[in-house]
């Protein structure tokens, strides 16, 4: 466990994780009465606000967690105007490493709740987030999720919010690359895994509703010769190819798609991941359209984005894909405390519902009915290749254009 009063201790380098899938079952916490919505007003300015930052400091996807954590600390400094206080209350952050393990995350969260933490943040892994959310509801603590993108978190309960985007927003961004989906043929190229099949389902849900015909080409995750799958995609003559791919075979995949002419015969779209992934595309990168949650500069240099970039760099970090999620989480927490007080969780929830604010990406809104974070999304292209590859903004999509469908929050 690491504890700090924000604004009084130097930043430390940490690490963390992203997307997965997991179940919802978990045991309750004995500290429910202690951490629930208190009757105290929370107006005493000397009372600290205890925030538990639970994320994967270590693990397979740890680099993403470092981005999130760096953004969170910069966001807290910005939102509190350098004072480390929200509504007059000192903000005390306790960091816990979940290592991408839902069990470790739940254990850490229970420990934090038992020690009086009424706010939890973090979670770069979707499987972890799906277990943290019910815990927050059981104990009536505010839970602000991080980069975990699973759509299942939206509307899951009244105490769970998200500071990043969700998968549906990715697919809606990709859909804008088809000016008119009616009658168009779309092929999803993915690995035959839970991740790949989930992407097929999501693309079908969005684009078939708009009249497109959606099919898929699924490769075994163990496949190393990807040329046959590239040929299969090309033979189908799709108007749009949506690529959902992860792992060490990505460079071979993009080479095969380029060699088989897929990148010139069809419009090809995939998600823009972090800076470390840019060299993976090689020469193919210039021929691909990228849906982008965020990359440094995507916000057009607005004042909030500048504050994040400057804050992270000043602390020795490097802004990247998920830095924005940490920064946004800090903005949300500070607003919740300023408007709702330090102890009344229900008042914090009410303060966040419907809140529209200036974020790193532009204007954003927390939808009251299901706590979706309605936000701009981006389309980009890569210029250069290898270590010199850099994203360039092609299109910025207003938040309402890529808003996921609303659903009622669970009680």
LUMNUTI-636154 format. One record per residue (C-alpha): x, y, z; residue in three letters. Coordinates in nm, 3 decimals. Last residue first. Example, Ala and Ser with C-alpha at 12.3 -4.5 7.8 and 13.67 -1.06 7.14 Angstrom:
{{1.367,-0.106,0.714},'ser'};
{{1.230,-0.450,0.780},'ala'};
***
This chain:
{{-3.118,-0.018,-0.898},'unk'};
{{-2.969,-0.090,-1.236},'unk'};
{{-2.920,0.209,-1.461},'unk'};
{{-3.159,0.245,-1.752},'unk'};
{{-3.004,0.208,-2.098},'unk'};
{{-2.891,0.473,-2.338},'unk'};
{{-2.754,0.384,-2.679},'unk'};
{{-2.385,0.471,-2.711},'unk'};
{{-2.301,0.832,-2.803},'unk'};
{{-2.088,0.864,-3.117},'unk'};
{{-2.261,1.161,-3.279},'unk'};
{{-2.346,1.310,-2.940},'unk'};
{{-1.979,1.351,-2.848},'unk'};
{{-1.877,1.535,-3.161},'unk'};
{{-1.652,1.337,-3.399},'unk'};
{{-1.305,1.474,-3.471},'unk'};
{{-1.169,1.380,-3.812},'unk'};
{{-0.832,1.318,-3.975},'unk'};
{{-0.598,1.376,-3.680},'unk'};
{{-0.240,1.270,-3.749},'unk'};
{{-0.074,0.983,-3.568},'unk'};
{{0.306,0.943,-3.561},'unk'};
{{0.535,0.679,-3.706},'unk'};
{{0.907,0.762,-3.663},'unk'};
{{0.997,0.446,-3.469},'unk'};
{{0.872,0.228,-3.751},'unk'};
{{0.677,0.403,-4.018},'unk'};
{{0.583,0.752,-4.124},'unk'};
{{0.240,0.911,-4.095},'unk'};
{{-0.031,0.715,-3.921},'unk'};
{{-0.392,0.808,-3.981},'unk'};
{{-0.659,0.926,-3.743},'unk'};
{{-1.032,0.919,-3.671},'unk'};
{{-1.141,1.061,-3.338},'unk'};
{{-1.398,1.031,-3.063},'unk'};
{{-1.576,1.303,-2.867},'unk'};
{{-1.738,1.217,-2.535},'unk'};
{{-2.052,1.080,-2.372},'unk'};
{{-1.940,0.915,-2.051},'unk'};
{{-2.214,0.662,-1.982},'unk'};
{{-2.358,0.705,-1.633},'unk'};
{{-2.684,0.521,-1.714},'unk'};
{{-2.967,0.774,-1.670},'unk'};
{{-2.760,1.083,-1.590},'unk'};
{{-2.532,1.081,-1.893},'unk'};
{{-2.195,1.215,-1.788},'unk'};
{{-2.110,1.478,-2.047},'unk'};
{{-1.794,1.575,-2.234},'unk'};
{{-1.672,1.893,-2.408},'unk'};
{{-1.327,1.854,-2.561},'unk'};
{{-1.088,1.559,-2.556},'unk'};
{{-0.897,1.675,-2.246},'unk'};
{{-1.223,1.763,-2.076},'unk'};
{{-1.450,2.065,-2.049},'unk'};
{{-1.754,1.967,-1.845},'unk'};
{{-2.115,1.856,-1.862},'unk'};
{{-2.253,1.698,-1.544},'unk'};
{{-2.575,1.504,-1.599},'unk'};
{{-2.515,1.277,-1.302},'unk'};
{{-2.191,1.373,-1.129},'unk'};
{{-2.337,1.578,-0.843},'unk'};
{{-2.610,1.318,-0.784},'unk'};
{{-2.347,1.049,-0.738},'unk'};
{{-2.155,1.265,-0.493},'unk'};
{{-2.476,1.332,-0.298},'unk'};
{{-2.540,0.957,-0.283},'unk'};
{{-2.189,0.904,-0.150},'unk'};
{{-2.232,1.144,0.141},'unk'};
{{-1.894,1.167,0.316},'unk'};
{{-1.672,1.428,0.154},'unk'};
{{-1.924,1.676,0.019},'unk'};
{{-2.154,1.655,-0.280},'unk'};
{{-2.062,1.953,-0.498},'unk'};
{{-1.690,1.984,-0.425},'unk'};
{{-1.658,1.613,-0.359},'unk'};
{{-1.818,1.507,-0.688},'unk'};
{{-1.628,1.775,-0.882},'unk'};
{{-1.294,1.654,-0.741},'unk'};
{{-1.382,1.295,-0.827},'unk'};
{{-1.486,1.376,-1.182},'unk'};
{{-1.176,1.581,-1.262},'unk'};
{{-0.959,1.302,-1.118},'unk'};
{{-1.130,1.044,-1.337},'unk'};
{{-1.078,1.267,-1.640},'unk'};
{{-0.702,1.282,-1.582},'unk'};
{{-0.683,0.906,-1.538},'unk'};
{{-0.877,0.845,-1.858},'unk'};
{{-0.668,1.099,-2.053},'unk'};
{{-0.344,0.916,-1.978},'unk'};
{{-0.499,0.615,-2.150},'unk'};
{{-0.356,0.655,-2.502},'unk'};
{{-0.032,0.834,-2.424},'unk'};
{{0.128,1.117,-2.228},'unk'};
{{0.490,1.045,-2.126},'unk'};
{{0.581,1.082,-1.760},'unk'};
{{0.856,1.279,-1.586},'unk'};
{{0.633,1.480,-1.350},'unk'};
{{0.664,1.787,-1.574},'unk'};
{{0.562,1.571,-1.868},'unk'};
{{0.243,1.462,-1.697},'unk'};
{{0.148,1.814,-1.594},'unk'};
{{0.228,1.975,-1.929},'unk'};
{{0.028,1.721,-2.127},'unk'};
{{-0.264,1.735,-1.886},'unk'};
{{-0.275,2.115,-1.868},'unk'};
{{-0.249,2.140,-2.246},'unk'};
{{-0.542,1.902,-2.281},'unk'};
{{-0.745,2.118,-2.044},'unk'};
{{-0.660,2.440,-2.230},'unk'};
{{-0.747,2.303,-2.574},'unk'};
{{-0.458,2.183,-2.790},'unk'};
{{-0.672,2.029,-3.060},'unk'};
{{-0.792,1.747,-2.838},'unk'};
{{-0.620,1.492,-3.060},'unk'};
{{-0.281,1.642,-2.973},'unk'};
{{-0.162,1.349,-2.765},'unk'};
{{-0.361,1.043,-2.872},'unk'};
{{-0.717,0.958,-2.778},'unk'};
{{-1.003,0.714,-2.831},'unk'};
{{-0.895,0.666,-3.190},'unk'};
{{-1.051,0.491,-3.486},'unk'};
{{-0.766,0.435,-3.727},'unk'};
{{-0.786,0.432,-4.104},'unk'};
{{-0.521,0.213,-4.268},'unk'};
{{-0.308,0.275,-4.579},'unk'};
{{-0.032,0.476,-4.408},'unk'};
{{0.010,0.204,-4.146},'unk'};
{{0.085,-0.066,-4.404},'unk'};
{{0.450,0.044,-4.433},'unk'};
{{0.516,-0.091,-4.084},'unk'};
{{0.199,-0.157,-3.885},'unk'};
{{0.372,-0.278,-3.568},'unk'};
{{0.582,0.042,-3.545},'unk'};
{{0.281,0.229,-3.400},'unk'};
{{0.210,-0.016,-3.117},'unk'};
{{0.441,0.144,-2.858},'unk'};
{{0.256,0.473,-2.896},'unk'};
{{-0.066,0.326,-2.760},'unk'};
{{-0.352,0.171,-2.955},'unk'};
{{-0.525,0.309,-3.261},'unk'};
{{-0.822,0.084,-3.330},'unk'};
{{-0.871,-0.071,-3.671},'unk'};
{{-1.013,0.032,-4.006},'unk'};
{{-0.959,-0.093,-4.361},'unk'};
{{-1.131,0.060,-4.663},'unk'};
{{-1.112,-0.203,-4.934},'unk'};
{{-0.905,-0.289,-5.242},'unk'};
{{-0.594,-0.089,-5.140},'unk'};
{{-0.543,-0.236,-4.795},'unk'};
{{-0.656,-0.581,-4.904},'unk'};
{{-0.389,-0.604,-5.174},'unk'};
{{-0.256,-0.945,-5.071},'unk'};
{{0.082,-0.800,-4.979},'unk'};
{{-0.071,-0.532,-4.758},'unk'};
{{-0.298,-0.772,-4.572},'unk'};
{{-0.008,-1.014,-4.525},'unk'};
{{0.221,-0.742,-4.387},'unk'};
{{-0.052,-0.628,-4.151},'unk'};
{{-0.100,-0.981,-4.021},'unk'};
{{0.270,-1.051,-3.982},'unk'};
{{0.313,-0.736,-3.771},'unk'};
{{0.013,-0.838,-3.555},'unk'};
{{0.144,-1.188,-3.480},'unk'};
{{0.275,-1.087,-3.136},'unk'};
{{-0.064,-1.023,-2.985},'unk'};
{{-0.396,-0.858,-3.051},'unk'};
{{-0.623,-0.819,-3.351},'unk'};
{{-0.958,-0.659,-3.423},'unk'};
{{-0.959,-0.555,-3.789},'unk'};
{{-1.273,-0.404,-3.942},'unk'};
{{-1.270,-0.441,-4.320},'unk'};
{{-1.505,-0.214,-4.514},'unk'};
{{-1.640,-0.240,-4.868},'unk'};
{{-1.582,-0.614,-4.867},'unk'};
{{-1.470,-0.806,-5.177},'unk'};
{{-1.493,-1.155,-5.027},'unk'};
{{-1.180,-1.269,-5.209},'unk'};
{{-0.973,-1.005,-5.028},'unk'};
{{-1.080,-1.132,-4.686},'unk'};
{{-1.004,-1.491,-4.779},'unk'};
{{-0.665,-1.390,-4.916},'unk'};
{{-0.580,-1.217,-4.587},'unk'};
{{-0.683,-1.533,-4.404},'unk'};
{{-0.463,-1.750,-4.623},'unk'};
{{-0.167,-1.509,-4.571},'unk'};
{{-0.181,-1.534,-4.194},'unk'};
{{0.087,-1.795,-4.142},'unk'};
{{0.141,-1.773,-3.764},'unk'};
{{-0.188,-1.919,-3.644},'unk'};
{{-0.209,-1.984,-3.268},'unk'};
{{-0.502,-1.747,-3.213},'unk'};
{{-0.696,-1.944,-3.476},'unk'};
{{-0.812,-1.706,-3.750},'unk'};
{{-1.164,-1.568,-3.783},'unk'};
{{-1.296,-1.414,-4.104},'unk'};
{{-1.626,-1.241,-4.039},'unk'};
{{-1.948,-1.129,-4.200},'unk'};
{{-2.159,-0.814,-4.176},'unk'};
{{-2.415,-0.707,-4.437},'unk'};
{{-2.489,-0.339,-4.382},'unk'};
{{-2.839,-0.198,-4.337},'unk'};
{{-2.786,0.045,-4.053},'unk'};
{{-2.894,-0.202,-3.785},'unk'};
{{-2.646,-0.442,-3.945},'unk'};
{{-2.378,-0.184,-3.871},'unk'};
{{-2.412,-0.139,-3.496},'unk'};
{{-2.504,-0.482,-3.362},'unk'};
{{-2.298,-0.661,-3.624},'unk'};
{{-1.988,-0.462,-3.531},'unk'};
{{-2.043,-0.544,-3.165},'unk'};
{{-2.092,-0.916,-3.224},'unk'};
{{-1.780,-0.943,-3.440},'unk'};
{{-1.585,-0.753,-3.175},'unk'};
{{-1.701,-0.992,-2.905},'unk'};
{{-1.596,-1.286,-3.123},'unk'};
{{-1.245,-1.148,-3.149},'unk'};
{{-1.201,-1.087,-2.777},'unk'};
{{-1.350,-1.423,-2.682},'unk'};
{{-1.119,-1.589,-2.931},'unk'};
{{-1.119,-1.682,-3.299},'unk'};
{{-0.877,-1.407,-3.393},'unk'};
{{-1.016,-1.120,-3.592},'unk'};
{{-1.105,-0.992,-3.936},'unk'};
{{-1.453,-0.838,-3.938},'unk'};
{{-1.589,-0.811,-4.291},'unk'};
{{-1.838,-0.545,-4.396},'unk'};
{{-2.043,-0.548,-4.715},'unk'};
{{-2.248,-0.240,-4.793},'unk'};
{{-2.621,-0.267,-4.866},'unk'};
{{-2.709,0.036,-4.652},'unk'};
{{-2.398,0.153,-4.469},'unk'};
{{-2.400,0.502,-4.617},'unk'};
{{-2.097,0.721,-4.546},'unk'};
{{-1.908,0.416,-4.425},'unk'};
{{-1.613,0.558,-4.231},'unk'};
{{-1.862,0.685,-3.973},'unk'};
{{-1.918,0.324,-3.869},'unk'};
{{-1.567,0.303,-3.727},'unk'};
{{-1.654,0.575,-3.476},'unk'};
{{-1.975,0.394,-3.383},'unk'};
{{-1.767,0.081,-3.326},'unk'};
{{-1.527,0.255,-3.089},'unk'};
{{-1.816,0.420,-2.903},'unk'};
{{-1.973,0.079,-2.850},'unk'};
{{-1.647,-0.040,-2.694},'unk'};
{{-1.664,0.207,-2.406},'unk'};
{{-1.469,0.530,-2.354},'unk'};
{{-1.289,0.637,-2.042},'unk'};
{{-1.381,0.795,-1.707},'unk'};
{{-1.661,0.551,-1.623},'unk'};
{{-1.917,0.569,-1.345},'unk'};
{{-2.043,0.311,-1.095},'unk'};
{{-2.255,0.397,-0.792},'unk'};
{{-2.604,0.374,-0.943},'unk'};
{{-2.552,0.023,-1.085},'unk'};
{{-2.459,-0.156,-1.411},'unk'};
{{-2.579,0.133,-1.628},'unk'};
{{-2.265,0.128,-1.843},'unk'};
{{-2.032,-0.136,-1.703},'unk'};
{{-2.147,-0.402,-1.952},'unk'};
{{-2.010,-0.200,-2.243},'unk'};
{{-1.661,-0.326,-2.160},'unk'};
{{-1.401,-0.054,-2.202},'unk'};
{{-1.181,-0.077,-1.892},'unk'};
{{-0.982,0.248,-1.925},'unk'};
{{-1.067,0.377,-1.576},'unk'};
{{-1.373,0.315,-1.360},'unk'};
{{-1.499,0.573,-1.112},'unk'};
{{-1.651,0.390,-0.815},'unk'};
{{-1.835,0.591,-0.548},'unk'};
{{-1.900,0.383,-0.239},'unk'};
{{-2.236,0.237,-0.142},'unk'};
{{-2.096,-0.085,0.004},'unk'};
{{-2.293,-0.333,-0.206},'unk'};
{{-2.292,-0.096,-0.504},'unk'};
{{-1.915,-0.052,-0.497},'unk'};
{{-1.865,-0.427,-0.468},'unk'};
{{-2.095,-0.478,-0.767},'unk'};
{{-1.869,-0.246,-0.974},'unk'};
{{-1.538,-0.398,-0.867},'unk'};
{{-1.614,-0.738,-1.015},'unk'};
{{-1.694,-0.613,-1.364},'unk'};
{{-1.402,-0.372,-1.341},'unk'};
{{-1.154,-0.656,-1.289},'unk'};
{{-1.270,-0.832,-1.604},'unk'};
{{-1.259,-0.505,-1.795},'unk'};
{{-0.896,-0.433,-1.705},'unk'};
{{-0.770,-0.076,-1.662},'unk'};
{{-0.928,-0.046,-1.322},'unk'};
{{-0.877,0.283,-1.147},'unk'};
{{-1.090,0.464,-0.894},'unk'};
{{-1.251,0.399,-0.558},'unk'};
{{-1.418,0.664,-0.341},'unk'};
{{-1.558,0.622,0.010},'unk'};
{{-1.231,0.503,0.164},'unk'};
{{-1.291,0.444,0.535},'unk'};
{{-1.041,0.176,0.626},'unk'};
{{-1.285,-0.107,0.559},'unk'};
{{-1.344,0.036,0.214},'unk'};
{{-0.971,0.020,0.144},'unk'};
{{-0.944,-0.342,0.258},'unk'};
{{-1.248,-0.438,0.056},'unk'};
{{-1.098,-0.271,-0.250},'unk'};
{{-0.767,-0.453,-0.210},'unk'};
{{-0.941,-0.789,-0.182},'unk'};
{{-1.161,-0.710,-0.482},'unk'};
{{-0.858,-0.612,-0.689},'unk'};
{{-0.660,-0.918,-0.586},'unk'};
{{-0.947,-1.144,-0.687},'unk'};
{{-0.999,-0.964,-1.017},'unk'};
{{-0.631,-1.017,-1.111},'unk'};
{{-0.483,-0.760,-1.353},'unk'};
{{-0.188,-0.705,-1.118},'unk'};
{{-0.431,-0.551,-0.864},'unk'};
{{-0.174,-0.301,-0.735},'unk'};
{{-0.308,-0.059,-0.471},'unk'};
{{-0.254,0.316,-0.445},'unk'};
{{-0.390,0.523,-0.157},'unk'};
{{-0.478,0.881,-0.246},'unk'};
{{-0.552,1.147,0.019},'unk'};
{{-0.743,1.452,-0.096},'unk'};
{{-0.740,1.734,0.162},'unk'};
{{-1.095,1.872,0.204},'unk'};
{{-1.161,2.240,0.129},'unk'};
{{-1.412,2.159,-0.143},'unk'};
{{-1.146,1.944,-0.304},'unk'};
{{-0.789,1.990,-0.178},'unk'};
{{-0.447,1.903,-0.324},'unk'};
{{-0.386,2.277,-0.358},'unk'};
{{-0.247,2.277,-0.713},'unk'};
{{-0.564,2.411,-0.868},'unk'};
{{-0.761,2.117,-0.725},'unk'};
{{-0.867,2.008,-1.075},'unk'};
{{-0.516,2.052,-1.215},'unk'};
{{-0.329,1.866,-0.940},'unk'};
{{-0.585,1.589,-0.945},'unk'};
{{-0.564,1.567,-1.322},'unk'};
{{-0.185,1.537,-1.318},'unk'};
{{-0.209,1.259,-1.060},'unk'};
{{-0.477,1.080,-1.258},'unk'};
{{-0.290,1.115,-1.586},'unk'};
{{0.021,0.953,-1.442},'unk'};
{{-0.193,0.671,-1.301},'unk'};
{{-0.366,0.606,-1.631},'unk'};
{{-0.044,0.607,-1.833},'unk'};
{{0.120,0.377,-1.580},'unk'};
{{-0.180,0.150,-1.606},'unk'};
{{-0.139,0.121,-1.981},'unk'};
{{0.221,0.008,-1.938},'unk'};
{{0.109,-0.271,-1.704},'unk'};
{{-0.067,-0.475,-1.970},'unk'};
{{0.081,-0.813,-1.882},'unk'};
{{0.097,-0.747,-1.510},'unk'};
{{0.220,-0.487,-1.263},'unk'};
{{0.074,-0.156,-1.143},'unk'};
{{-0.259,-0.301,-1.232},'unk'};
{{-0.515,-0.067,-1.082},'unk'};
{{-0.685,0.023,-0.756},'unk'};
{{-0.661,0.393,-0.667},'unk'};
{{-0.841,0.427,-0.333},'unk'};
{{-0.948,0.784,-0.260},'unk'};
{{-0.978,0.910,0.098},'unk'};
{{-1.120,1.260,0.128},'unk'};
{{-0.964,1.415,0.436},'unk'};
{{-1.174,1.595,0.697},'unk'};
{{-1.030,1.936,0.788},'unk'};
{{-1.292,2.120,0.582},'unk'};
{{-1.581,1.993,0.786},'unk'};
{{-1.869,2.006,0.536},'unk'};
{{-1.906,1.630,0.500},'unk'};
{{-2.273,1.654,0.591},'unk'};
{{-2.267,1.354,0.818},'unk'};
{{-2.543,1.102,0.759},'unk'};
{{-2.309,0.874,0.578},'unk'};
{{-2.374,0.698,0.250},'unk'};
{{-2.204,0.365,0.302},'unk'};
{{-1.843,0.299,0.398},'unk'};
{{-1.875,0.200,0.764},'unk'};
{{-2.203,0.019,0.725},'unk'};
{{-2.071,-0.184,0.432},'unk'};
{{-1.741,-0.278,0.602},'unk'};
{{-1.815,-0.649,0.605},'unk'};
{{-1.778,-0.666,0.228},'unk'};
{{-1.989,-0.892,0.010},'unk'};
{{-1.853,-1.189,-0.179},'unk'};
{{-1.801,-1.185,-0.550},'unk'};
{{-1.978,-1.303,-0.862},'unk'};
{{-1.978,-1.074,-1.167},'unk'};
{{-1.787,-1.272,-1.426},'unk'};
{{-1.484,-1.184,-1.641},'unk'};
{{-1.368,-1.024,-1.963},'unk'};
{{-1.046,-0.845,-2.056},'unk'};
{{-0.925,-0.494,-2.155},'unk'};
{{-0.638,-0.284,-2.007},'unk'};
{{-0.340,-0.283,-1.755},'unk'};
{{-0.100,-0.106,-1.507},'unk'};
{{0.236,0.064,-1.412},'unk'};
{{0.388,0.301,-1.161},'unk'};
{{0.638,0.587,-1.165},'unk'};
{{0.628,0.802,-0.853},'unk'};
{{0.510,1.160,-0.822},'unk'};
{{0.660,1.373,-0.545},'unk'};
{{0.462,1.417,-0.224},'unk'};
{{0.277,1.722,-0.099},'unk'};
{{0.033,1.799,-0.382},'unk'};
{{-0.179,1.492,-0.322},'unk'};
{{-0.156,1.358,0.032},'unk'};
{{0.004,1.022,-0.026},'unk'};
{{-0.043,0.658,0.059},'unk'};
{{0.120,0.349,-0.083},'unk'};
{{0.000,0.000,0.000},'unk'};
***
